[in-house]
């Protein structure tokens, strides 16, 4: 049956009318307008928001937030790579230790871990290295406690991300590296990890953005990040919502910029994969053409 012969030129295709889409869209716009109107005409002193948006104190807190986030992510990456290799080791003790690390730091709240690190001097008053001693209360400053808490906790999540990236690489790559005389660590550094980056980078970017927001919990141990400074200000002038709006705006700005950077990084690591995919498709196409090409004797 030829459907094209049954369709007459004068017949018209009438698209379906999706009334539900228009109604739901209109309701969303109305709801959004009501929310914006509530904030504009609510009891919010927008002059205070404007006054403190570029305040030196809050900008300093924003800088501390970025510093803590970057340093914690660096620690998390190093620990993630190290424990991912240990997690995939053939040694049961090494593999079990890595599993214990992941179990502890993924199984307890980050807020609780920050409090434990900050109060570590209660059970270890003195840090004795054998040749030198330090008072733990002097070493475990709010920044140090926040750095250890966030960095080590992030390492537990990064371990699984890196491990999934390594598993995405064909196992034959490791066998080929061994045949060239590379040991396991050299092959991991030069062969496996560069290929695994395409899988690792997207979740790492998400983890970095999440870590930026999680760093606000460091205000509980008196680390002077942006939320802590905002709280100090509204404790004095009682403009709670205004200062929280300023902190919210800065978080949104930084997260937006990081999202853009993440997109560029992902495209960078996908370049080789896309090129190989196109080349493979071209090879398949040319092979098909050769197979379908008639021979001279035909």
ABEGO torsion letter per residue (X at the ends): XBAAAABBAABBBBBBBBAAAAAAAAAAAAAAAAAAAAAAABBBBAAAAAAAAABAAAAAAAAAAAAAAAAAAAAAAAAAAAAAAAAABABAAAAAAAAAAAAAAAABBAAAAAAAAAAAAAABABBBAGABBBBAAAABBAAAAAAAAAAAAAAAAAAAAAAAAAAABBAAAAAAAAAAGBBAAAAAAAAAAAAAAAAAAAAAAAAAAAAAAAAAAAAAAGBBBAAAAAAAAAAAAGBAAAAAAAAAAAAAAAAAAAAAAAAAAAAAAAAAAAAAAAAAAAAAAAAAAAAABBBAAX
